Amino acid sequence: MTRSEQERQRIASVEALRRRGIDPYPAAAFPVTHHCASLKADFQEGLKVKLAGRMMGRRIMGKASFAELQDHEGSLQIYLNRDELCPGEDKGLYNDVFKKLLDRGDFIGVEGETFKTQVGEPSVKVTSLTVLSKAIRPLPAVKTDEDGNVHDAFTDPELRYRMRYVDLVVNPQVKKTFEARSTIIRKIRESFDAKGWMEVDTPVLQSIPGGAAARPFITHHNALDIPLYLRIANELYLKRLIVGGFDGVYEFSRNFRNEGMDRTHNPEFTVMELYVAYQDYHWMMETTEHLFGELAQAVHGTTEVPLGEHIIHFAPPYARVTMRDAILEHTGVDIDGLDEAGLCQACLDQGLETDDAMGRGKLIDELFGEKCEHHYIQPTFICDYPTDMSPLTKAHRDKPGYTERFELMINGTEVANAYSELNDPLDQRERFEDQLKLSERGDDEAMFIDHDFLRALEYGMPPTSGIGIGIDRLVMMMTNQTSIQEVLFFPQMRPEAFDTSGGEADFSALGVPDVWADHLVAAGVNTPGALLASQPTQVHQRLNGFRKKNKLDVAALQLDDVTAWFDNAGNPAS
């Protein structure tokens, strides 16, 4: 593979360390006594400490230097004096190792004593330094000036999501998002456990992908010679446990849906599903709004949370709007009593596309999703869904043709879905058969018939309320994020092509100058094919941005130069 000049220098430093008898990747443990942020927050002078982390910057001033040490908590200044670090005649640890062979991003361990500098900066005077891991690739050099302005920020979304490990190191605010995610999950567990509900695990590989209207991923089990599906929901298994006698069960479920990707959808996502016996959807609304208020308090210390240009008020109670009233208000269409043909015409009148595979439920969903959903910024329960949209939901006790179901909308996005669960096995069988008819019409999201689940219901399930909360979307709402990719450590992306042929000659065939071929891989362009998969303007901007960020000693590229590379390949993108 092609290496940049910086990478080659760092590899040379690895070999130089080994020649000095220093293992750049030692096996021995380095026991840590303190961490940077907590040590700084409760600072005491004269403490003997052992710290470990990345060296993120340094100021070398002859016989003394300052450096920034960053661990999982934060950063702290360390001070190195040549003669105190190397009290004997051999000053190589300071003069050679620290000054010449270590770089920004390397992991080091230090021992020393806490003190404050003349300007009052909490610091550690280093008396011992251990190389723990030598970084081969340089980190992006993100800088913040005295006024708080960030320069050369690592902000390209594709690079950030592909290299989350770099993103977390150089963008501290990203780490805070995931710390908030952990807090939210922990608080949900604490709340449910305190109520006596049990956390459980159910199968990810399922013979029937039930519990939701969605397209599954399919695989094959060789030993049993049967198709299996990655679960789209865990609902039907949790209801089986209610049949089995548990009063309350919940699961943080990794679900998979073979569908499109956008700012609120990832093919792999996390849902928390809860089922409680002897309750209904009214009780679940109250439980949900109180839970969300508690989560906001846990993350922010208040129930008023910024989200884009809005302030979301998580304190209960939340507004309750029926599906019928929502559609009537925003479209003028009264869905009550409209048959499939009437709904199809209503969609067409609203400028919405339809097809023959769309049954009554999907047509109503299209009306609401396209014309109503985005209006609900503050937490709002959209409730009482038509039966056609809710094959697993109990019929409404007062409204024929409707069910006891709600979805919680926040910032125009569904965050939770809940029912008074259908426990009539005969009614459930009819609902499944209706779904089968939709499947035969071409609806690839229609539910399968789960005969074992029907059998379980026939043994009797008590009145039950259940809810599924989209954890990823909930974290978005609680952390002021508008894209689901920002709250997933590793969002799904197109596979990255890596150069395994190893040489500048691969790029030279396109007419790429040797001086730039040396930097293409470091900029994330690993192969000629990867280069040609983009547009010349994109490549031009990306490479010149990389040149500026890394202060490369090469002339800026002209767009004509990059276009010529595409022309040389006969690429139609040019």
C-alpha positions, -999 to +999 in steps of 0.1 A: +000+000+000+010+036-006+022+055+025+023+092+030+056+109+040+044+113+076+035+076+078+069+066+065+086+088+091+065+073+119+073+037+107+110+048+108+105+060+143+091+026+153+123+009+141+144+036+158+127+029+191+133-008+187+170-002+180+171+017+213+157-013+231+123+003+236+092-018+225+068+006+208+039-018+216+048-033+250+028-062+265+032-052+302+003-035+320+006+001+330-014+006+362-032+040+362-039+057+395-058+088+383-076+102+352-072+136+337-105+153+342-112+141+377-076+149+388-081+184+374-115+189+389-103+180+424-068+192+420-042+188+448-006+197+445+021+172+455+002+141+446+021+111+432+002+100+401+004+076+372-015+087+340-018+071+306-033+084+273-026+100+240-001+128+236-021+154+217+003+182+215+036+195+228+057+226+232+094+219+232+116+246+248+151+232+248+157+213+281+120+215+291+088+208+274+050+209+279+027+184+264-011+176+265-021+142+277-056+130+268-074+100+283-110+089+282-121+116+306-103+147+291-069+162+290-042+175+314-009+193+309+023+175+316+057+190+321+090+173+312+124+186+324+153+169+307+174+165+338+146+154+360+134+129+335+169+117+328+189+123+360+219+102+347+243+109+319+221+093+293+196+120+282+183+099+252+148+094+267+143+132+264+165+143+236+158+114+212+127+095+223+104+123+235+117+151+211+123+131+179+106+097+180+072+105+196+044+122+177+010+136+183-014+107+188+011+083+205+000+066+237+023+072+266+023+064+303+038+089+328+046+090+365+051+122+384+039+147+408+011+173+405+018+210+406+006+243+393+025+264+368+033+301+374+000+309+356-020+285+377-024+257+352-029+222+369+000+200+356+020+169+363+058+171+365+070+139+348+097+118+364+091+086+343+078+081+307+068+049+291+060+044+254+027+024+252+017+025+216+032+043+186+006+057+161+015+052+125-012+075+110-013+111+120-045+125+136-062+155+120-048+186+135-079+203+148-072+235+166-093+258+188-081+294+192-084+317+223-118+329+211-132+294+208-130+293+170-122+258+156-098+255+127-091+226+104-120+207+119-126+170+111-161+175+099-165+156+066-195+133+075-183+103+054-148+104+069-163+108+104-187+079+101-161+056+085-134+065+109-154+070+141-123+061+161-107+093+148-138+113+152-140+104+189-104+114+195-105+148+178-141+159+184-149+157+221-185+167+216-191+135+197-180+115+227-206+134+249-234+123+225-225+086+231-221+092+269-257+106+268-268+075+249-253+053+276-270+074+304-304+071+286-302+033+283-290+029+319-318+051+333-344+031+314-330-001+329-330+014+364-366+026+361-379-007+348-359-028+372-373-008+401-408-016+390-400-053+390-400-058+352-375-083+339-349-078+312-349-107+287-332-119+255-351-132+225-339-147+192-322-125+166-324-153+140-361-161+134-379-186+111-407-161+107-400-123+107-430-111+127-440-082+149-438-054+123-446-045+087-411-044+072-389-061+047-365-085+064-329-096+057-328-133+048-301-159+053-298-197+053-290-221+081-269-249+065-274-276+093-312-273+093-314-264+056-339-237+063-342-200+056-338-177+086-345-140+090-328-113+110-355-100+133-375-070+123-390-069+158-391-089+190-427-083+198-441-118+193-415-135+214-420-110+243-458-117+241-451-154+244-433-147+277-464-128+289-484-160+280-458-179+300-467-160+332-443-130+334-461-097+343-435-074+328-407-080+304-385-058+284-356-061+259-331-038+242-333-053+208-311-050+178-334-051+148-328-053+111-349-040+082-338-043+046-351-009+036-339+026+026-315+048+046-320+084+055-316+108+084-339+087+106-334+052+092-305+027+095-308-009+084-296-020+119-311-001+148-319-005+185-355-007+200-365-011+236-397-031+238-417-034+270-448-055+277-468-053+310-498-075+318-531-061+330-525-026+315-538-007+285-526+020+261-539+049+283-516+036+311-487+033+287-491+069+275-488+081+311-458+058+317-441+069+286-444+107+291-431+104+327-402+082+315-392+107+289-393+135+314-370+116+337-346+109+308-344+145+299-336+154+335-309+127+337-292+140+306-297+177+308-309+185+344-341+200+329-371+188+308-366+216+283-342+203+257-329+222+225-334+204+192-324+224+162-344+257+162-369+243+188-370+238+225-387+204+232-407+203+264-405+168+278-424+174+309-458+156+310-486+157+300-482+154+262-509+163+237-532+135+224-545+137+189-564+109+170-551+097+137-585+107+121-583+142+135-547+147+125-554+138+088-586+159+088-568+189+102-539+189+078-555+175+046-593+181+049-597+143+043-620+124+067-608+088+066-638+076+086-658+054+064-636+058+033-629+025+015-597+016-003-609+032-035-619+064-017-586+066+001-566+060-031-584+089-047-578+111-016-541+103-019-541+112-056-559+145-048-531+153-023-505+147-050-493+114-035-483+084-055-501+050-050-499+015-064-521-016-065-502-032-037-512-005-012-541-016+010-563+007+031-537+008+059-508+018+037-529+045+020-538+061+054-501+058+065-491+076+033-515+105+040-503+109+075-466+104+068-465+129+039-490+155+050-492+155+088-462+140+105-439+169+102-463+193+120-458+175+154-427+191+169-436+189+205-442+154+220-476+143+208-494+110+210-511+102+177-537+076+188-566+055+177-552+040+145-575+024+119-577-014+122-561-018+087-529-002+100-526-022+132-528-060+128-515-068+163-536-042+182-568-047+202-599-032+186-609+001+201-635-003+230-656+026+217-647+033+181-656+005+155-629+002+128-602+016+150-577+002+175-561+012+208-528+022+195-506+053+197-473+066+182-453+092+200-442+120+176-413+144+184-398+168+159-419+153+132-405+118+138-420+087+153-401+077+184-424+051+200-452+028+190-476+012+215-508-008+218-534-023+239-522-057+227-546-080+207-551-111+228-581-125+209-566-155+190-595-157+166-593-120+157-555-122+154-558-151+130-581-131+108-558-101+109-528-123+098-549-137+069-557-102+058-519-095+058-514-126+037-538-112+011-518-080+009-486-100+005-502-118-025-510-084-040-473-075-039-469-058-005-434-070+005-438-055+040-470-074+049-467-096+080-462-133+079-486-157+096-468-169+128-487-201+136-468-208+168-477-173+181-513-180+173-510-212+192-495-194+222-524-169+222-549-198+222-534-208+256-545-174+268-527-140+272-539-116+298-548-080+289-514-064+281-500-031+270-468-030+250-445-003+236-415-001+213-392+029+217-366+037+190-335+042+211-315+058+183-342+083+176-348+090+213-310+098+216-313+121+186-341+140+204-322+142+237-288+153+222-298+178+196-290+157+166-309+156+133-293+126+117-294+090+131-258+085+119-247+109+146-259+086+174-246+053+160-210+045+166-208+027+132-236+036+108-241+015+078-221+027+047-211+015+013-180-008+015-148+011+013-123+000-014-088-005-001-056-004-022-038-038-019-016-034-050+007-011-033+022+015-054+022+050-069+023+034-104-014+025-101-023+062-100+004+073-124-015+055-152-041+082-148-014+109-150-015+116-113+019+133-104+041+113-080+040+140-054+002+137-052+001+099-056+020+099-023-009+116-005-040+101-022-044+071+002-039+093+033-067+115+020-090+085+018-087+078-019-074+042-018-075+030-054-079+045-089-114+030-089-123+049-058-110+081-073-130+076-105-162+067-086-165+104-077-168+136-098-138+156-107-151+186-086-155+164-056-120+150-059-106+185-065-122+199-033-114+169-012-077+168-021-072+205-017-090+205+016-067+176+027-036+197+015-047+227+035-057+208+067-024+189+068-002+218+055+013+197+027+043+211+009+027+206-025+011+230-050-027+233-049-045+212-075-063+229-104-097+215-115-083+211-150-056+188-136-081+166-119-104+165-149-074+153-170-071+122-147-107+113-155-101+119-192-070+096-192-092+068-178-120+075-203-143+079-174-178+092-182-179+111-149-156+137-165 
